[in-house]
Amino acid sequence: MNKSTIVASIIGLCAATANAQAIYDYLSEKAPEAYKYNEYYYQRASHFAELPVDSDDIIILGNSLSDNGRWNEAFDDANIKNRGIISDVVQGISDRLELVTKGKPKKIFLLIGVNDVSHHLTPDSITTAVEKLIVKIKQQTPTTEIYLQSWLPINNDFKRYKNMIGKEMVIFHGNVMLEQVARRQGVTWINLFPAFADKEMKLPKHLTNDGLHLNDAGYRIWCQEIAKYINPDVQFNPNDLYPIDGEDIVLVGNQLIGGAEWHELLGNANVKARNSWADVVDGLPSLAKSVAQKAPKKIVLLPSYNGKNLEKGHNLSGAFNADSIVAYVDQAIKNIKEVSPNTEIVLQSLIPVNSTYEKYADFKGSAKKVKAANKKLQKLAKKHNIQWVDVYPAMIDENGDLKAEFTNDGFKLMGKGYTAWGNVLKTVIK
């Protein structure tokens, strides 16, 4: 495979930010050919660097399809660990491989290469790279059982991913070659394609909302296909692939909640996360209500800021209104109490933002305002007689900004940021 071709095609190719440098240096030291990826790659990879892997673990390794699954919940097994990264490519897995293989896991389930297809690489070049990756896994952890999974069909009727238009036969031929790779390398081949293909060899619309990624119905099929290799005795809930029950502690909030493997970070198999994909607070009441309907033992709420452009989403504003934030959180708490009065509620403080990043520049000088908002939230916790946990002091620098080593985009967290946050939460989650 031509190196310049790969470099040109990597998703989010950019110069690594200074705050991503630590994990990049680590990856480069372990793999001198390491490239520079998008911000999310470094957020997840640095988080994985903080989490242990051992010989009892089963690793789900891949791109967004792996990343988006709640595998430990579906199989009710804390030793199943998600090591997926949205947008990842074969080279990206190779560059971060030692974060997985150093623990000599029991099994690795590998699904990778679809993003390489979207970069217009040939089936031959991609599958050659996958075979080199498998050889590398075998060299680094000879006792690990390897399961190579096929690529799933796509559905271009959605017209969502322009780089996948006309790639149906690339997927088909790539799977033929991947099966040959599995045979040559003596690893277990799992052909997922037939279970996901309709009569036209497309990914059915009831399993996806964009033609590429899966909804819960899709993940149920995937879990059923690999169950015999993970745990043949597992029984999936026909109505809820990711059940919540009265023993569970559920973290509820925005994308910051969604970026971590909390059950690993907090060392508690009953810890689960439910987040919206927006970064603002307006969706918290409805999300909290939906979780409360499952009557978990405890709900831990993370409020966020207002957005200055809510209809576009994901746009935090330093001109946030503290009273509005408190009002949304107040409604979330009321919703939980109404739906599940026996559920314990914990309210967290706002997480700071780093205003040195251009897109969060309007947060500059807002430290006092954030502190004031947190005081109002603390009073709200007292009013409702719920537990308050102040994460803010562990996350700030001397200027009241999110610590530089905790972020590479000003808001989302790197591994050390999640670890610092998790250390605070351990005082209320046991």
C-alpha positions as CSV (number, residue, x, y, z in Angstrom):
1,M,0.0,0.0,0.0
2,N,1.4,3.4,-1.0
3,K,2.2,5.4,2.1
4,S,1.4,8.8,0.5
5,T,-2.0,7.5,-0.6
6,I,-2.8,6.5,2.9
7,V,-1.7,9.8,4.3
8,A,-3.7,11.7,1.8
9,S,-6.8,9.7,2.6
10,I,-6.9,9.6,6.4
11,I,-10.1,11.1,7.9
12,G,-9.4,14.4,9.6
13,L,-5.8,14.6,8.6
14,C,-4.3,17.5,10.3
15,A,-1.4,18.6,12.4
16,A,-1.8,17.3,15.9
17,T,-2.6,19.9,18.5
18,A,-0.2,20.6,21.3
19,N,-2.6,19.1,23.7
20,A,-2.8,15.9,21.7
21,Q,1.0,15.7,21.5
22,A,1.4,13.4,24.5
23,I,-0.7,10.6,23.1
24,Y,0.7,11.2,19.7
25,D,4.3,10.9,21.0
26,Y,3.3,7.7,22.7
27,L,1.8,6.3,19.5
28,S,4.8,7.4,17.5
29,E,7.2,5.8,19.9
30,K,5.4,2.5,19.6
31,A,4.8,2.8,15.9
32,P,7.2,5.1,14.1
33,E,4.9,5.1,11.1
34,A,2.1,6.7,13.2
35,Y,0.1,9.4,11.4
36,K,-1.9,12.3,12.8
37,Y,-5.6,11.8,13.0
38,N,-8.7,13.8,13.9
39,E,-9.3,15.1,17.4
40,Y,-11.6,12.4,18.4
41,Y,-9.0,9.7,17.6
42,Y,-6.7,11.2,20.2
43,Q,-9.5,11.7,22.8
44,R,-10.4,8.0,22.6
45,A,-6.9,6.7,22.3
46,S,-5.6,8.7,25.2
47,H,-8.6,7.4,27.2
48,F,-7.7,3.8,26.3
49,A,-4.2,4.5,27.4
50,E,-5.6,5.1,30.9
51,L,-7.6,1.9,31.1
52,P,-6.1,-1.5,31.8
53,V,-6.6,-4.6,29.6
54,D,-5.9,-8.1,31.0
55,S,-6.0,-11.7,30.0
56,D,-9.6,-12.2,30.9
57,D,-10.8,-9.4,28.6
58,I,-12.6,-9.6,25.3
59,I,-11.9,-6.6,23.1
60,I,-14.2,-5.2,20.5
61,L,-11.7,-3.4,18.2
62,G,-12.7,-1.2,15.2
63,N,-14.2,2.0,14.0
64,S,-17.6,3.7,14.6
65,L,-19.5,0.5,14.2
66,S,-17.6,-0.9,17.2
67,D,-17.4,2.4,19.1
68,N,-21.2,2.9,19.0
69,G,-22.1,-0.4,20.6
70,R,-22.6,-1.0,24.4
71,W,-21.0,-4.4,24.3
72,N,-20.6,-5.0,28.0
73,E,-24.2,-4.2,28.6
74,A,-25.6,-6.3,25.8
75,F,-23.6,-9.4,27.0
76,D,-23.8,-8.4,30.7
77,D,-20.1,-8.9,31.0
78,A,-17.7,-6.3,32.4
79,N,-14.7,-8.0,30.7
80,I,-16.0,-7.1,27.3
81,K,-14.3,-3.8,26.5
82,N,-15.0,-1.4,23.7
83,R,-11.9,-0.2,21.8
84,G,-13.6,1.3,18.8
85,I,-12.9,4.8,17.5
86,I,-15.3,6.6,15.1
87,S,-13.6,7.3,11.7
88,D,-10.7,4.9,12.4
89,V,-8.9,3.1,9.6
90,V,-6.6,0.1,9.4
91,Q,-3.5,2.2,10.0
92,G,-5.2,3.9,13.0
93,I,-5.7,0.5,14.7
94,S,-2.1,-0.5,14.0
95,D,-0.8,2.7,15.5
96,R,-2.7,2.2,18.8
97,L,-2.6,-1.6,18.9
98,E,-0.2,-1.9,21.8
99,L,-2.8,-0.1,24.0
100,V,-4.8,-3.4,23.6
101,T,-2.1,-6.1,23.1
102,K,0.0,-5.1,26.1
103,G,-2.6,-6.7,28.3
104,K,-2.7,-10.0,26.4
105,P,-6.5,-10.1,26.1
106,K,-8.4,-13.4,25.8
107,K,-10.1,-12.5,22.6
108,I,-10.1,-9.7,20.0
109,F,-13.1,-9.1,17.7
110,L,-11.8,-7.1,14.7
111,L,-13.9,-5.2,12.2
112,I,-12.0,-2.5,10.3
113,G,-11.6,-1.2,6.7
114,V,-14.9,0.5,5.7
115,N,-13.4,4.0,6.3
116,D,-10.5,2.9,4.1
117,V,-13.1,2.0,1.4
118,S,-14.5,5.5,1.7
119,H,-11.0,6.9,1.0
120,H,-11.1,5.1,-2.4
121,L,-8.5,2.5,-1.5
122,T,-8.7,-0.8,-3.4
123,P,-10.0,-4.0,-1.7
124,D,-6.6,-5.6,-2.3
125,S,-4.7,-2.8,-0.6
126,I,-7.1,-2.7,2.4
127,T,-7.1,-6.4,3.0
128,T,-3.3,-6.6,2.6
129,A,-3.2,-4.0,5.4
130,V,-5.6,-6.0,7.5
131,E,-3.5,-9.1,7.1
132,K,-0.4,-7.2,8.3
133,L,-2.5,-6.0,11.2
134,I,-3.4,-9.5,12.2
135,V,0.2,-10.7,11.9
136,K,1.1,-7.8,14.2
137,I,-1.5,-8.8,16.7
138,K,-0.3,-12.4,16.7
139,Q,3.3,-11.3,17.2
140,Q,2.4,-9.0,20.2
141,T,0.0,-11.3,21.9
142,P,0.3,-14.9,20.6
143,T,-2.3,-16.4,23.1
144,T,-5.1,-14.1,22.1
145,E,-7.9,-15.6,20.0
146,I,-8.6,-13.4,16.9
147,Y,-12.0,-13.1,15.3
148,L,-12.0,-11.3,11.9
149,Q,-15.5,-9.9,11.1
150,S,-16.7,-9.1,7.6
151,W,-17.7,-5.7,6.4
152,L,-21.4,-5.0,6.6
153,P,-23.5,-4.0,3.5
154,I,-24.3,-0.3,3.0
155,N,-27.3,1.5,1.7
156,N,-26.7,4.5,-0.6
157,D,-30.4,5.3,-0.9
158,F,-29.8,7.7,2.0
159,K,-27.2,9.6,-0.1
160,R,-25.5,10.5,3.2
161,Y,-21.9,9.3,2.5
162,K,-20.9,10.5,-1.0
163,N,-17.6,8.7,-0.8
164,M,-19.5,5.4,-0.5
165,I,-21.5,5.9,-3.6
166,G,-20.8,3.0,-6.0
167,K,-18.7,1.1,-3.4
168,E,-21.1,-1.9,-3.0
169,M,-18.9,-4.2,-5.1
170,V,-15.8,-3.0,-3.2
171,I,-17.5,-4.2,0.0
172,F,-18.4,-7.5,-1.7
173,H,-14.9,-8.2,-3.1
174,G,-13.3,-7.0,0.1
175,N,-15.2,-9.6,2.1
176,V,-14.1,-12.4,-0.2
177,M,-10.5,-11.3,0.3
178,L,-10.9,-10.9,4.0
179,E,-12.2,-14.5,4.3
180,Q,-9.0,-15.6,2.5
181,V,-6.9,-13.6,5.0
182,A,-8.7,-15.3,7.9
183,R,-7.9,-18.7,6.4
184,R,-4.3,-17.9,5.7
185,Q,-3.7,-16.6,9.2
186,G,-5.7,-19.3,10.9
187,V,-8.1,-16.9,12.7
188,T,-11.8,-17.3,13.1
189,W,-13.9,-15.8,10.2
190,I,-17.3,-14.3,11.1
191,N,-19.3,-13.4,8.0
192,L,-21.8,-10.8,9.2
193,F,-22.8,-9.7,5.7
194,P,-25.6,-12.2,5.1
195,A,-27.3,-11.3,8.3
196,F,-27.5,-7.7,7.4
197,A,-28.2,-7.8,3.6
198,D,-31.7,-7.5,2.1
199,K,-32.7,-9.0,-1.2
200,E,-30.9,-6.2,-3.0
201,M,-27.8,-6.8,-0.9
202,K,-28.3,-3.5,0.9
203,L,-28.4,-2.7,4.6
204,P,-32.1,-2.6,5.4
205,K,-33.5,0.8,6.3
206,H,-35.0,-0.6,9.5
207,L,-31.5,-1.3,10.8
208,T,-30.0,2.1,10.1
209,N,-30.8,5.8,9.8
210,D,-28.0,6.8,7.6
211,G,-27.1,3.8,5.4
212,L,-23.9,3.0,7.2
213,H,-24.3,2.9,10.9
214,L,-26.6,0.7,13.0
215,N,-29.5,1.3,15.3
216,D,-30.3,-0.9,18.3
217,A,-32.1,-3.4,16.0
218,G,-28.9,-3.7,14.0
219,Y,-26.7,-4.2,17.1
220,R,-29.1,-6.9,18.3
221,I,-28.4,-8.8,15.1
222,W,-24.7,-8.3,15.4
223,C,-24.7,-9.4,19.0
224,Q,-26.7,-12.5,18.1
225,E,-24.2,-13.3,15.3
226,I,-21.1,-13.2,17.6
227,A,-22.7,-14.5,20.8
228,K,-21.6,-18.1,20.3
229,Y,-18.0,-16.9,20.1
230,I,-18.3,-14.7,23.2
231,N,-20.9,-16.5,25.5
232,P,-23.2,-19.1,24.0
233,D,-25.4,-18.9,27.1
234,V,-26.2,-15.2,26.8
235,Q,-29.9,-14.3,26.5
236,F,-30.7,-11.0,24.8
237,N,-33.7,-9.0,26.0
238,P,-36.1,-9.0,23.0
239,N,-37.4,-5.5,23.9
240,D,-34.2,-3.8,25.1
241,L,-30.7,-4.8,24.0
242,Y,-29.2,-2.5,26.7
243,P,-31.4,-3.0,29.8
244,I,-31.3,-0.8,32.9
245,D,-32.4,-2.2,36.2
246,G,-32.7,-1.4,39.9
247,E,-29.0,-2.2,40.5
248,D,-27.7,0.2,37.9
249,I,-26.1,3.7,38.3
250,V,-26.7,5.7,35.2
251,L,-24.7,8.8,34.1
252,V,-26.9,11.1,32.1
253,G,-25.7,14.1,30.1
254,N,-24.2,15.3,26.9
255,Q,-21.3,14.0,24.7
256,L,-18.8,14.3,27.5
257,I,-20.7,11.5,29.2
258,G,-20.7,9.5,26.0
259,G,-16.9,9.7,25.4
260,A,-15.8,7.4,28.2
261,E,-16.0,3.7,29.1
262,W,-17.4,4.5,32.6
263,H,-17.8,0.9,33.9
264,E,-14.0,0.5,33.3
265,L,-13.1,3.9,34.6
266,L,-15.1,3.6,37.8
267,G,-14.5,-0.2,38.3
268,N,-18.2,-0.9,38.6
269,A,-20.1,-3.2,36.1
270,N,-23.4,-1.5,37.1
271,V,-22.3,1.9,35.9
272,K,-23.9,2.8,32.5
273,A,-24.0,6.0,30.4
274,R,-26.9,7.5,28.5
275,N,-26.1,10.7,26.6
276,S,-27.5,13.0,23.9
277,W,-25.4,13.9,20.9
278,A,-25.9,17.6,21.6
279,D,-23.6,19.4,23.9
280,V,-26.2,21.7,25.4
281,V,-28.5,21.4,28.4
282,D,-32.0,21.7,26.8
283,G,-32.3,17.9,26.2
284,L,-31.5,16.9,29.7
285,P,-35.1,16.8,31.1
286,S,-36.4,14.4,28.5
287,L,-33.3,12.2,28.6
288,A,-33.4,12.0,32.4
289,K,-37.1,11.1,32.2
290,S,-36.5,8.3,29.7
291,V,-33.8,6.8,31.9
292,A,-35.9,7.2,35.1
293,Q,-38.6,5.0,33.5
294,K,-36.2,2.1,33.9
295,A,-36.1,2.8,37.7
296,P,-32.3,2.6,38.2
297,K,-30.7,2.7,41.6
298,K,-29.0,6.0,40.9
299,I,-29.0,8.7,38.2
300,V,-26.0,11.0,38.0
301,L,-26.8,14.2,36.1
302,L,-24.3,16.3,34.2
303,P,-25.6,19.7,33.2
304,S,-24.1,21.6,30.3
305,Y,-24.2,25.1,28.9
306,N,-26.7,26.8,26.7
307,G,-26.1,26.9,23.0
308,K,-26.1,30.1,21.0
309,N,-27.4,28.2,18.0
310,L,-29.5,25.4,19.3
311,E,-31.0,24.5,16.0
312,K,-27.6,23.7,14.7
313,G,-26.6,22.0,18.0
314,H,-23.1,21.4,19.5
315,N,-22.5,25.1,19.8
316,L,-21.7,26.2,23.3
317,S,-21.8,29.8,24.2
318,G,-19.8,31.7,26.8
319,A,-22.9,34.0,26.9
320,F,-24.8,31.2,28.7
321,N,-27.6,32.0,31.0
322,A,-27.1,30.4,34.4
323,D,-30.8,30.7,35.4
324,S,-31.8,28.9,32.2
325,I,-29.4,26.1,32.9
326,V,-30.7,25.7,36.4
327,A,-34.3,25.7,35.1
328,Y,-33.5,22.8,32.7
329,V,-31.8,20.9,35.5
330,D,-34.6,21.6,37.9
331,Q,-37.0,20.1,35.4
332,A,-34.8,17.0,34.9
333,I,-34.7,16.4,38.6
334,K,-38.5,16.8,38.9
335,N,-39.0,14.4,36.0
336,I,-36.9,11.7,37.7
337,K,-38.7,12.1,41.0
338,E,-42.1,11.9,39.4
339,V,-41.3,8.8,37.3
340,S,-39.0,6.9,39.8
341,P,-39.2,8.4,43.3
342,N,-36.9,5.7,44.7
343,T,-34.1,6.5,42.4
344,E,-31.2,8.4,44.1
345,I,-30.1,11.5,42.2
346,V,-26.6,13.0,42.1
347,L,-26.1,16.4,40.5
348,Q,-22.6,17.3,39.1
349,S,-21.2,20.7,38.6
350,L,-20.6,22.2,35.1
351,I,-17.3,21.1,33.5
352,P,-15.2,24.1,32.5
353,V,-14.3,25.0,28.9
354,N,-10.8,26.0,27.7
355,S,-11.2,29.5,26.1
356,T,-7.8,29.5,24.4
357,Y,-9.4,27.5,21.5
358,E,-11.0,29.8,18.9
359,K,-14.4,28.2,18.9
360,Y,-14.7,28.7,22.6
361,A,-13.1,32.1,22.7
362,D,-16.2,33.7,24.1
363,F,-15.7,31.8,27.3
364,K,-12.7,33.9,28.1
365,G,-13.1,35.6,31.4
366,S,-16.2,33.5,32.3
367,A,-14.7,31.6,35.2
368,K,-16.6,33.7,37.7
369,K,-19.8,33.2,35.8
370,V,-19.2,29.4,35.7
371,K,-18.6,29.4,39.5
372,A,-21.7,31.4,40.0
373,A,-23.7,28.9,37.9
374,N,-22.3,26.0,39.9
375,K,-23.3,27.7,43.2
376,K,-26.8,28.0,41.9
377,L,-26.8,24.3,40.9
378,Q,-25.5,23.4,44.3
379,K,-28.4,25.3,45.9
380,L,-30.7,23.5,43.6
381,A,-29.3,20.2,44.8
382,K,-29.9,21.3,48.4
383,K,-33.5,22.4,47.6
384,H,-34.2,18.9,46.2
385,N,-32.3,17.2,49.0
386,I,-30.1,15.3,46.5
387,Q,-26.3,14.7,46.5
388,W,-24.0,17.3,45.0
389,V,-20.6,16.5,43.6
390,D,-18.3,19.4,42.5
391,V,-16.1,18.2,39.7
392,Y,-15.1,21.7,38.7
393,P,-12.1,22.2,41.0
394,A,-10.4,19.0,39.7
395,M,-10.7,20.2,36.1
396,I,-9.5,23.8,36.1
397,D,-6.2,25.6,35.7
398,E,-5.2,28.8,37.5
399,N,-7.4,30.9,35.1
400,G,-10.5,28.8,35.6
401,D,-10.1,27.2,32.2
402,L,-10.3,23.5,31.5
403,K,-6.7,22.2,32.0
404,A,-4.8,22.1,28.8
405,E,-3.7,18.5,29.3
406,F,-7.3,17.5,29.6
407,T,-8.5,18.6,26.2
408,N,-7.5,18.9,22.6
409,D,-10.4,20.9,21.3
410,G,-11.4,23.1,24.3
411,F,-14.4,21.0,25.5
412,K,-14.1,17.3,24.8
413,L,-11.9,15.4,27.1
414,M,-8.6,13.5,26.7
415,G,-7.8,10.5,28.8
416,K,-6.3,12.3,31.7
417,G,-9.4,14.5,31.9
418,Y,-11.7,11.5,32.2
419,T,-9.5,10.0,34.8
420,A,-9.5,13.2,36.9
421,W,-13.3,13.4,36.6
422,G,-13.7,9.7,37.4
423,N,-11.6,10.1,40.5
424,V,-14.1,12.6,41.8
425,L,-17.1,10.5,40.9
426,K,-15.6,7.5,42.8
427,T,-16.5,9.4,46.0
428,V,-20.2,9.1,45.2
429,I,-20.2,5.9,43.0
430,K,-19.2,2.8,44.9
